[in-house]
Amino acid sequence: MAVGRAGGYVVQACSLCAAQRGTRSPAWLILPDPWHVCLRHQRWTDNSRSIRRPYIDLRPLREVVQAQQRLNRVVKRLGPVAARWVQADAYSILAHSGCPYRPEKVRQWNQLAVELGEQRVRPLAQFGWLALLTWDLAWLEVRRLSGALSKAEHREWLPRVSRRYGYRLAGPLAIWHGQHRPLAHDYLTVVRSGQPLSKWIRDEMSKATRHALPSPLTSLEDSTCLPWVRLPDSMDRLFL
Ligand SMILES: [Zn+2]
């Protein structure tokens, strides 16, 4: 169930978290993404309205929990705004390249897709890739946005990271890399501060970083500086 890209998605809340707050289930959240990971209770909820399967148990899906923990570490390093930029770019690269399931996991994901539907399972199945790629982009971005990325570090990043992901991602990664060259100034301190910024600084920064400041409900599709995101109908936005 989608409200719209700028307006967020209506996602079911973790019922155990809701109960702790004295709220009856189903309770709904409005979030920028059509999914939510509750690390405390190890549950994945999404914008499905299924009553039979309101959440997906992550206890047997350890890699999804680890992926969320990895994304949280990126937020710690970059702050929420710049972390959102890199996650959005990672999302766009994956959307472009159609990252496949890991071979050793294909059976597990296919089994879950039979139970829950392909559309519901796909973001979950690709979440590990999303977190890993976000982490690798963040390595470069944390240096670049601080104005501390050397030309040599920038140059060496591409072959190192491309090797990890194989030929499918080589092209889109090269384009991302070309768009994220070393910067002369530290923008990260300003972005991390969360202070309201003057229009002049905002414009200057978005010209340099190629990203605008997102609102709390801006979707990943609208936060990327890359051109490839799937923008078909709202149901299809469950795609990665
Ligand atoms: Zn919970």
Residues whose N, C-alpha, C, O or C-beta is under 5 A from the ligand:
A	BS01	ZN	C14 L16 C17 C38 R40 H41
